[in-house]
Amino acid sequence: MQDTTRPRPQSLSDLFISFTVLALQGFGGVLAVVQRELVERKRWMTREEFVEEWAVAQIMPGPNVVNLSLMIGLRYFGWRGALAALAGMLTVPLLVVLLVALVYAQFAGHPQVAGALRGMGAVAAGLVAGTGLKMLSTLTRHPLGLALAGAFGIATFAAIAWLRLPLAPVLLVLGGAACALTWRRINA
């Protein structure tokens, strides 16, 4: 059951415009922007809800933020909301990407363009790291506790980044173990 006192999107247009604005702010990833907008600014979700839904969005096929937009749209307005949020995430950004691709084709050989793209990659990595640190506080209230949840996070990072194991088996093994332990602690 939804909390009727919490702010929520006022209409399908509000949902569409909100996700269009979110999508247009995301260069190299929108996780930091989405978390700030939906949790801190609009307050459509609590930090805990964001972490839970983001986790689901990450294991589903497709872009994480698109999956999240579908879930949020569905929560507030059903299938029409899911489609409005999806359209907001994709329509205007698609037009921008097509325009940028045309411009990039003309200037791709310039060293300044390559340097600018490398710089944007560093900024995007910083945004993701900063958002991860912000969301770390939710682990203190997680049934697994900070230490065990952190151990799963470190093990996942090590398996994927250092050992270069495929994502699907890592998610199945470590994600499945974390889900089973969480379920066990909740039902104990």
MOTABEL-V202261 format. One record per backbone hydrogen bond with DSSP energy under -1.0 kcal/mol. NH is the residue of the N-H (numbers start at 1). CO is the residue of the C=O. Records with the same first field share a line. If there is no record, write none. Layout:
NH->CO  CO
This chain:
15->11
16->12
17->13
18->14
19->15
20->16
21->17
22->18
23->19
24->20
34->30
35->31
36->32
37->33
38->34
39->35
41->36
42->37
44->38
45->38
50->46
51->47
52->48
53->49
54->50
55->51
56->52
57->53
58->54
59->55
67->63
68->64
69->65
70->66
71->67
72->68
73->69
74->70
75->71
76->72
77->73
78->74
82->78
83->79
84->80
85->81
86->82
87->83
88->84
89->85
90->86
91->87
94->90
95->91
96->92
97->93
98->94
99->95
100->96
101->97
102->98
103->99
104->100
105->101
107->103
108->104
110->107
114->110
115->111
116->112
117->113
118->114
119->115
120->116
121->117
122->118
123->119
124->120
125->121
126->122
127->123
128->124
129->125
130->126
131->127
132->128
133->129
134->130
135->131
138->135
139->136
140->137
141->138
145->142
149->145
150->146
151->147
152->148
153->149
154->150
155->151
156->152
157->153
158->154
159->155
160->156
161->157
163->158
165->159
170->166
171->167
172->168
173->169
174->170
177->173
178->174
179->175
180->176
181->177
182->178
183->179
184->180
185->181
186->182
187->183
